[in-house]
Amino acid sequence: MIQLSEAGKRFGPRILFEDLNWLITPKERVGIVGSNGTGKSTLLKVLAGIEHLDYGNISSAKGIRAGYLPQDGINLTGRSVFAECMSVFDSLRALEQEQKDLAHRMAELDHESYEYRRIAERYHQAQDEFTARDGYNIESRVGGVLTGLGFARNDWERRVEEFSGGWQMRIALAKLLLEEPNLLLLDEPTNHLDIEARDWLEHYLSNYPHAFVLISHDRYFLDITVSKIAEIWNKRVYFYTGGYSKYETQKTERRLQLEAAYKNQRERIEALEAFINRFRAQATKAKQVQSRIKELEKIERIEVPPDERTIHFRFPQPKPSGRIVAEFRDVSKSYGSKHVFSHASFNIERGDRIALVGVNGAGKSTLIKLLSGEEPVSTGEYVIGHNVETDYFAQDQYKALNPESTILDDLGSVAPRSSNTELRTILGSFLFSEDDVFKRIGVLSGGERNRYALARMLMVPGNFMLLDEPTNHLDIRAKDVLLTALRNYNGTVVFVSHDRYFLDQLATRVIEVADGAVTAYAENYEGYLWRKSGGGSAAAAAQPAPAATHAKAPAQHKNHAKPQPPAPPKAAQGTGRLNPIKLRQMKERQRSIEDEVTRLEVEIADFEQALATFQSADQSIELASLLESRRSDMTQLLAEWEDVSSTIDANR
């Protein structure tokens, strides 16, 4: 469909990539990955025809239409949301109008005339084409895409210029999906989507009839949507089969194989050179020496690219707060006549890592502003605990920075005890390298300033950290650095994120804002999703869970007055008497484990039965892996059940 041959591109004196040979087939599903600045967006623009190659060639089959969505810069005006999306079908609507005009002319002509037969023939051609292109369903198609991307029905008639940049990007994405180009090119399409819209897009792309190539820093999204990874690294493009998780495994294996081949080659080269140097002067060995010289010249030298630098970053640990960090007591929030939520009651305890979830506009950012003190509650009481020091990272945090200061100097003023090397290492982990650290804050883009504001806050964190979309504008490596640091941080974290992997790995509890209510869950994000899918009912507990969901779904705790944290880890349970609240919590956990064991037993039996019927080697390997995972989960749950039961028995 599209082929690149010996393709290369440079940015000024710097080569982004070279020697790229790539054939994009009609059903290709590719995710482009690589560090910021390696040329991912540039490669996408080359495929879109916006940028030109500096080396090599690009050719495409006749009739190929490429549709490109940039990261930002969309500015739509002049029409309603629905009309803007309907404009995609202008040619179809013209065909519909032509049918009406032809029908009107046919009604005025003699049915036996030549002119009537000619117009009737064109009418049937237009009708067949209109039907083949699904012209009768264009309005429902537009409505389906707009709904999937999060537009409420009453938004459809609003003018596009009334929407923020993020929502305008959604409109542009909707138009592109409705156009269905042969090659869909998406540059970070999930940046402006909430989780619900992201899930919808995953499903839509899985059924997309043509090829697509996308850039994303969301590894879960890549795992779901693509079947090939193209990594730009060290001026080359490397291809891996599968999603992001398989890419990570294959990359490690490829590196080990390359290093082994390099070692073997070096040993052979050294042996040849030693023989040549030893016998070069001996006439009796001249033939053997020449043979080895020729062999040495023919060897194509293996190059092992330098290792990607792994960045390790730990926050300075804050002083401890009291056990209760924050408490909402029957809190409601409204803006005039606009009601956000009411009667919210929950506790946040020291060490909690709480994810705030809900659709865009539900009130997540409002709730985090209430917790930070940026906004007052309308009714009810918000109580901050003993020794609590709050740090709040807003989506527009960069507005509080001094635009005249350089990045390095400003960060040094926040952490005067840190060395220049330490400061540059931290800035590097947030994608500021080399001369970037000497830029004035005022010349940074909005994304760069937000990224720096996050790094700045994390240098001297309080013990109660409130983060609103901290993963925006970070690549996968930077997200991993942030995730590791937050998991090692001994303070309390409340955060909003639309990155599924980040939510899965960080959250120990979930608070949902939806339909004017705030509900606290004592589970991690995976358990919360299982609960929301119906896993909390006795009937659902007996059904096998989806294969992608691991068996870790503790009991739901929906007490609005005082939701309690999950059961403490074994090391913290101790052997002393438990207070009544903890004892009740342990009993709830015991019942939850029993439900989990029942569900796992059903899953294990299903997988064992499926393995008994051979269909393919790949399927057997996958089923065996899933079975082993469920058995491992069962072992862990039974061990935990024994510990919990022993503790309950000791407190009878």
TAPEHU-V314563 format. One record per residue. N is the residue number from 0. RES is the residue in one letter. SS is DSSP state (~ for helix, > for strand, _ for the rest). OMEGA is omega as a letter, one per 20 degrees, with the letter a starting at -180 (none if undefined). Layout:
((N & RES & SS & OMEGA) (N & RES & SS & OMEGA))
//
This chain:
((0 & M & _ & r) (1 & I & > & a) (2 & Q & > & r) (3 & L & > & a) (4 & S & > & r) (5 & E & > & a) (6 & A & > & r) (7 & G & > & a) (8 & K & > & r) (9 & R & > & r) (10 & F & > & a) (11 & G & _ & r) (12 & P & _ & a) (13 & R & > & r) (14 & I & > & r) (15 & L & > & r) (16 & F & > & a) (17 & E & > & r) (18 & D & > & r) (19 & L & > & r) (20 & N & > & a) (21 & W & > & r) (22 & L & > & r) (23 & I & > & a) (24 & T & _ & a) (25 & P & _ & a) (26 & K & _ & a) (27 & E & _ & r) (28 & R & > & a) (29 & V & > & r) (30 & G & > & r) (31 & I & > & r) (32 & V & > & a) (33 & G & _ & a) (34 & S & _ & r) (35 & N & _ & r) (36 & G & _ & a) (37 & T & _ & r) (38 & G & _ & a) (39 & K & ~ & a) (40 & S & ~ & r) (41 & T & ~ & r) (42 & L & ~ & r) (43 & L & ~ & r) (44 & K & ~ & r) (45 & V & ~ & r) (46 & L & ~ & a) (47 & A & ~ & a) (48 & G & _ & r) (49 & I & _ & r) (50 & E & _ & r) (51 & H & _ & r) (52 & L & _ & r) (53 & D & _ & r) (54 & Y & > & r) (55 & G & > & a) (56 & N & > & r) (57 & I & > & r) (58 & S & > & a) (59 & S & > & r) (60 & A & _ & a) (61 & K & _ & r) (62 & G & _ & r) (63 & I & _ & r) (64 & R & _ & r) (65 & A & > & r) (66 & G & > & a) (67 & Y & > & r) (68 & L & > & r) (69 & P & _ & r) (70 & Q & _ & a) (71 & D & _ & r) (72 & G & _ & r) (73 & I & _ & r) (74 & N & _ & a) (75 & L & _ & r) (76 & T & _ & r) (77 & G & _ & a) (78 & R & _ & r) (79 & S & > & r) (80 & V & ~ & a) (81 & F & ~ & a) (82 & A & ~ & r) (83 & E & ~ & r) (84 & C & ~ & r) (85 & M & ~ & a) (86 & S & ~ & r) (87 & V & ~ & a) (88 & F & ~ & a) (89 & D & ~ & a) (90 & S & ~ & r) (91 & L & ~ & a) (92 & R & ~ & r) (93 & A & ~ & r) (94 & L & ~ & r) (95 & E & ~ & r) (96 & Q & ~ & r) (97 & E & ~ & r) (98 & Q & ~ & r) (99 & K & ~ & r) (100 & D & ~ & r) (101 & L & ~ & r) (102 & A & ~ & r) (103 & H & ~ & r) (104 & R & ~ & r) (105 & M & ~ & a) (106 & A & ~ & a) (107 & E & ~ & a) (108 & L & _ & r) (109 & D & _ & a) (110 & H & _ & a) (111 & E & _ & a) (112 & S & _ & r) (113 & Y & ~ & a) (114 & E & ~ & r) (115 & Y & ~ & a) (116 & R & ~ & r) (117 & R & ~ & a) (118 & I & ~ & r) (119 & A & ~ & r) (120 & E & ~ & r) (121 & R & ~ & r) (122 & Y & ~ & a) (123 & H & ~ & r) (124 & Q & ~ & r) (125 & A & ~ & a) (126 & Q & ~ & r) (127 & D & ~ & r) (128 & E & ~ & r) (129 & F & ~ & r) (130 & T & ~ & a) (131 & A & ~ & r) (132 & R & _ & r) (133 & D & _ & a) (134 & G & ~ & a) (135 & Y & ~ & a) (136 & N & ~ & a) (137 & I & ~ & a) (138 & E & ~ & r) (139 & S & ~ & r) (140 & R & ~ & r) (141 & V & ~ & r) (142 & G & ~ & r) (143 & G & ~ & a) (144 & V & ~ & r) (145 & L & ~ & r) (146 & T & ~ & r) (147 & G & ~ & a) (148 & L & _ & r) (149 & G & _ & r) (150 & F & _ & r) (151 & A & _ & a) (152 & R & ~ & a) (153 & N & ~ & r) (154 & D & ~ & a) (155 & W & _ & a) (156 & E & _ & r) (157 & R & _ & r) (158 & R & > & a) (159 & V & ~ & a) (160 & E & ~ & r) (161 & E & ~ & a) (162 & F & _ & r) (163 & S & _ & a) (164 & G & ~ & r) (165 & G & ~ & r) (166 & W & ~ & r) (167 & Q & ~ & r) (168 & M & ~ & r) (169 & R & ~ & r) (170 & I & ~ & r) (171 & A & ~ & r) (172 & L & ~ & r) (173 & A & ~ & a) (174 & K & ~ & a) (175 & L & ~ & r) (176 & L & ~ & r) (177 & L & ~ & r) (178 & E & ~ & a) (179 & E & _ & r) (180 & P & _ & r) (181 & N & _ & r) (182 & L & > & a) (183 & L & > & a) (184 & L & > & a) (185 & L & > & r) (186 & D & > & a) (187 & E & _ & a) (188 & P & _ & a) (189 & T & _ & a) (190 & N & _ & a) (191 & H & _ & a) (192 & L & _ & r) (193 & D & _ & a) (194 & I & ~ & a) (195 & E & ~ & r) (196 & A & ~ & r) (197 & R & ~ & r) (198 & D & ~ & r) (199 & W & ~ & a) (200 & L & ~ & r) (201 & E & ~ & a) (202 & H & ~ & a) (203 & Y & ~ & a) (204 & L & ~ & r) (205 & S & ~ & r) (206 & N & _ & a) (207 & Y & _ & a) (208 & P & _ & a) (209 & H & _ & a) (210 & A & > & r) (211 & F & > & r) (212 & V & > & a) (213 & L & > & r) (214 & I & > & r) (215 & S & _ & r) (216 & H & _ & r) (217 & D & _ & a) (218 & R & ~ & r) (219 & Y & ~ & r) (220 & F & ~ & r) (221 & L & ~ & r) (222 & D & ~ & a) (223 & I & ~ & a) (224 & T & ~ & a) (225 & V & _ & r) (226 & S & _ & r) (227 & K & > & r) (228 & I & > & r) (229 & A & > & a) (230 & E & > & r) (231 & I & > & a) (232 & W & > & r) (233 & N & _ & r) (234 & K & _ & r) (235 & R & > & r) (236 & V & > & a) (237 & Y & > & a) (238 & F & > & r) (239 & Y & > & r) (240 & T & > & r) (241 & G & _ & r) (242 & G & _ & a) (243 & Y & ~ & a) (244 & S & ~ & r) (245 & K & ~ & r) (246 & Y & ~ & a) (247 & E & ~ & r) (248 & T & ~ & a) (249 & Q & ~ & r) (250 & K & ~ & r) (251 & T & ~ & r) (252 & E & ~ & a) (253 & R & ~ & r) (254 & R & ~ & r) (255 & L & ~ & r) (256 & Q & ~ & r) (257 & L & ~ & r) (258 & E & ~ & r) (259 & A & ~ & r) (260 & A & ~ & r) (261 & Y & ~ & r) (262 & K & ~ & r) (263 & N & ~ & a) (264 & Q & ~ & r) (265 & R & ~ & r) (266 & E & ~ & r) (267 & R & ~ & r) (268 & I & ~ & a) (269 & E & ~ & r) (270 & A & ~ & r) (271 & L & ~ & a) (272 & E & ~ & r) (273 & A & ~ & r) (274 & F & ~ & a) (275 & I & ~ & a) (276 & N & ~ & a) (277 & R & ~ & a) (278 & F & ~ & a) (279 & R & _ & a) (280 & A & _ & a) (281 & Q & _ & a) (282 & A & ~ & a) (283 & T & ~ & a) (284 & K & ~ & a) (285 & A & ~ & a) (286 & K & ~ & r) (287 & Q & ~ & r) (288 & V & ~ & r) (289 & Q & ~ & r) (290 & S & ~ & a) (291 & R & ~ & r) (292 & I & ~ & r) (293 & K & ~ & r) (294 & E & ~ & r) (295 & L & ~ & a) (296 & E & ~ & a) (297 & K & ~ & a) (298 & I & _ & r) (299 & E & _ & a) (300 & R & _ & r) (301 & I & _ & r) (302 & E & _ & r) (303 & V & _ & a) (304 & P & _ & a) (305 & P & _ & r) (306 & D & _ & r) (307 & E & _ & a) (308 & R & _ & r) (309 & T & _ & a) (310 & I & _ & r) (311 & H & _ & a) (312 & F & _ & r) (313 & R & _ & r) (314 & F & _ & r) (315 & P & _ & a) (316 & Q & _ & a) (317 & P & _ & r) (318 & K & _ & a) (319 & P & _ & r) (320 & S & _ & r) (321 & G & _ & a) (322 & R & _ & r) (323 & I & > & a) (324 & V & > & a) (325 & A & > & a) (326 & E & > & r) (327 & F & > & r) (328 & R & > & r) (329 & D & > & a) (330 & V & > & r) (331 & S & > & r) (332 & K & > & r) (333 & S & > & r) (334 & Y & > & a) (335 & G & _ & r) (336 & S & _ & a) (337 & K & > & a) (338 & H & > & r) (339 & V & > & r) (340 & F & > & a) (341 & S & > & r) (342 & H & > & r) (343 & A & > & r) (344 & S & > & r) (345 & F & > & r) (346 & N & > & r) (347 & I & > & a) (348 & E & > & a) (349 & R & _ & r) (350 & G & _ & r) (351 & D & _ & r) (352 & R & > & a) (353 & I & > & r) (354 & A & > & r) (355 & L & > & a) (356 & V & > & a) (357 & G & _ & a) (358 & V & _ & r) (359 & N & _ & r) (360 & G & _ & a) (361 & A & _ & r) (362 & G & _ & a) (363 & K & ~ & a) (364 & S & ~ & r) (365 & T & ~ & a) (366 & L & ~ & a) (367 & I & ~ & r) (368 & K & ~ & r) (369 & L & ~ & r) (370 & L & ~ & a) (371 & S & ~ & a) (372 & G & _ & r) (373 & E & _ & r) (374 & E & _ & r) (375 & P & _ & r) (376 & V & _ & r) (377 & S & _ & r) (378 & T & > & a) (379 & G & > & a) (380 & E & > & r) (381 & Y & > & a) (382 & V & > & r) (383 & I & > & a) (384 & G & _ & a) (385 & H & _ & r) (386 & N & _ & a) (387 & V & _ & r) (388 & E & _ & a) (389 & T & > & r) (390 & D & > & a) (391 & Y & > & r) (392 & F & > & a) (393 & A & _ & r) (394 & Q & _ & r) (395 & D & _ & a) (396 & Q & ~ & a) (397 & Y & ~ & a) (398 & K & ~ & a) (399 & A & ~ & a) (400 & L & _ & r) (401 & N & _ & a) (402 & P & _ & a) (403 & E & _ & a) (404 & S & _ & r) (405 & T & > & a) (406 & I & ~ & a) (407 & L & ~ & a) (408 & D & ~ & a) (409 & D & ~ & r) (410 & L & ~ & r) (411 & G & ~ & r) (412 & S & ~ & r) (413 & V & ~ & a) (414 & A & _ & a) (415 & P & _ & a) (416 & R & _ & a) (417 & S & _ & r) (418 & S & _ & r) (419 & N & ~ & r) (420 & T & ~ & r) (421 & E & ~ & r) (422 & L & ~ & a) (423 & R & ~ & r) (424 & T & ~ & r) (425 & I & ~ & r) (426 & L & ~ & r) (427 & G & ~ & r) (428 & S & ~ & r) (429 & F & _ & r) (430 & L & _ & r) (431 & F & _ & a) (432 & S & _ & r) (433 & E & ~ & a) (434 & D & ~ & r) (435 & D & ~ & a) (436 & V & ~ & a) (437 & F & ~ & r) (438 & K & _ & r) (439 & R & > & a) (440 & I & ~ & a) (441 & G & ~ & a) (442 & V & ~ & a) (443 & L & _ & r) (444 & S & _ & r) (445 & G & ~ & r) (446 & G & ~ & r) (447 & E & ~ & r) (448 & R & ~ & r) (449 & N & ~ & r) (450 & R & ~ & r) (451 & Y & ~ & r) (452 & A & ~ & r) (453 & L & ~ & r) (454 & A & ~ & a) (455 & R & ~ & a) (456 & M & ~ & a) (457 & L & ~ & r) (458 & M & ~ & r) (459 & V & _ & a) (460 & P & _ & r) (461 & G & _ & a) (462 & N & _ & r) (463 & F & > & a) (464 & M & > & a) (465 & L & > & a) (466 & L & > & r) (467 & D & > & a) (468 & E & _ & a) (469 & P & _ & a) (470 & T & _ & r) (471 & N & _ & r) (472 & H & _ & r) (473 & L & _ & r) (474 & D & _ & a) (475 & I & ~ & a) (476 & R & ~ & r) (477 & A & ~ & r) (478 & K & ~ & a) (479 & D & ~ & r) (480 & V & ~ & r) (481 & L & ~ & a) (482 & L & ~ & a) (483 & T & ~ & a) (484 & A & ~ & a) (485 & L & ~ & r) (486 & R & ~ & r) (487 & N & ~ & a) (488 & Y & _ & a) (489 & N & _ & r) (490 & G & _ & a) (491 & T & > & a) (492 & V & > & r) (493 & V & > & a) (494 & F & > & r) (495 & V & > & r) (496 & S & _ & r) (497 & H & _ & r) (498 & D & _ & a) (499 & R & ~ & a) (500 & Y & ~ & r) (501 & F & ~ & r) (502 & L & ~ & a) (503 & D & ~ & a) (504 & Q & ~ & a) (505 & L & ~ & a) (506 & A & _ & r) (507 & T & _ & r) (508 & R & > & a) (509 & V & > & r) (510 & I & > & a) (511 & E & > & r) (512 & V & > & a) (513 & A & > & r) (514 & D & _ & r) (515 & G & _ & a) (516 & A & > & r) (517 & V & > & a) (518 & T & > & r) (519 & A & > & r) (520 & Y & > & a) (521 & A & _ & a) (522 & E & _ & r) (523 & N & _ & a) (524 & Y & ~ & r) (525 & E & ~ & r) (526 & G & ~ & r) (527 & Y & ~ & r) (528 & L & ~ & r) (529 & W & ~ & r) (530 & R & ~ & a) (531 & K & ~ & a) (532 & S & ~ & r) (533 & G & ~ & a) (534 & G & ~ & a) (535 & G & _ & a) (536 & S & _ & a) (537 & A & ~ & a) (538 & A & ~ & a) (539 & A & ~ & a) (540 & A & ~ & a) (541 & A & _ & a) (542 & Q & _ & r) (543 & P & _ & r) (544 & A & _ & r) (545 & P & _ & a) (546 & A & _ & a) (547 & A & _ & a) (548 & T & _ & r) (549 & H & _ & a) (550 & A & _ & r) (551 & K & _ & a) (552 & A & _ & r) (553 & P & _ & a) (554 & A & _ & r) (555 & Q & _ & r) (556 & H & _ & a) (557 & K & _ & r) (558 & N & _ & a) (559 & H & _ & a) (560 & A & _ & a) (561 & K & _ & r) (562 & P & _ & a) (563 & Q & _ & r) (564 & P & _ & r) (565 & P & _ & r) (566 & A & _ & a) (567 & P & _ & r) (568 & P & _ & a) (569 & K & ~ & a) (570 & A & ~ & a) (571 & A & ~ & a) (572 & Q & ~ & r) (573 & G & _ & a) (574 & T & _ & a) (575 & G & _ & r) (576 & R & _ & r) (577 & L & _ & r) (578 & N & _ & a) (579 & P & ~ & a) (580 & I & ~ & r) (581 & K & ~ & r) (582 & L & ~ & r) (583 & R & ~ & r) (584 & Q & ~ & r) (585 & M & ~ & r) (586 & K & ~ & r) (587 & E & ~ & r) (588 & R & ~ & r) (589 & Q & ~ & r) (590 & R & ~ & r) (591 & S & ~ & r) (592 & I & ~ & r) (593 & E & ~ & r) (594 & D & ~ & r) (595 & E & ~ & a) (596 & V & ~ & r) (597 & T & ~ & a) (598 & R & ~ & a) (599 & L & ~ & r) (600 & E & ~ & r) (601 & V & ~ & r) (602 & E & ~ & a) (603 & I & ~ & r) (604 & A & ~ & r) (605 & D & ~ & a) (606 & F & ~ & r) (607 & E & ~ & r) (608 & Q & ~ & r) (609 & A & ~ & r) (610 & L & ~ & a) (611 & A & _ & r) (612 & T & _ & a) (613 & F & _ & r) (614 & Q & _ & r) (615 & S & _ & a) (616 & A & ~ & a) (617 & D & ~ & a) (618 & Q & ~ & r) (619 & S & ~ & r) (620 & I & ~ & r) (621 & E & ~ & r) (622 & L & ~ & r) (623 & A & ~ & r) (624 & S & ~ & r) (625 & L & ~ & r) (626 & L & ~ & r) (627 & E & ~ & r) (628 & S & ~ & a) (629 & R & ~ & r) (630 & R & ~ & r) (631 & S & ~ & r) (632 & D & ~ & r) (633 & M & ~ & r) (634 & T & ~ & a) (635 & Q & ~ & a) (636 & L & ~ & r) (637 & L & ~ & r) (638 & A & ~ & r) (639 & E & ~ & r) (640 & W & ~ & r) (641 & E & ~ & r) (642 & D & ~ & a) (643 & V & ~ & a) (644 & S & ~ & r) (645 & S & ~ & r) (646 & T & ~ & r) (647 & I & ~ & r) (648 & D & ~ & a) (649 & A & ~ & a) (650 & N & _ & r) (651 & R & _ & none))
//
